[in-house]
Amino acid sequence: MIRHCVFIRFRPEISSEEKAVIFGEIAALKARLQGFLAAHIGANVSPEVGMDKGFAEGFIVDFTDAAARDAYLEDEEHRKTGAKIVAAAEGGIAGILVYDLEIAG
């Protein structure tokens, strides 16, 4: 399984409603893409103050394998939503952290 983690430092003027639209679009991809197991979306709730480096919100998507993750990355709807995330992030791509983990088992 691949766990695809995306953390975002949103620009201050991005509203909760705009974030909800973006996150809703990510969650909706599950219905279109084979191997997309689950999406977990939300704000950082860690008590470790400052450790998030400003990446206060984000999402994690679980995929069956790397091929399913790669299909997601190439999907046209994902690319459109990705462009919205870049536009909403503070500093564009600099305001986004992506980290993928391979989960054994």
Buried (B, 14 or more C-beta within 10 A) or exposed (E): BBBBBBBBBBBEEBEEEBBEEBBEBBBEBBEEBEBBEEBEBEEEEEEEEEEBEEBBBBBBBBBEEEEBBEBBEEBEBBEEBBEBBBEBBBEEEEBBBEEEEEEEE
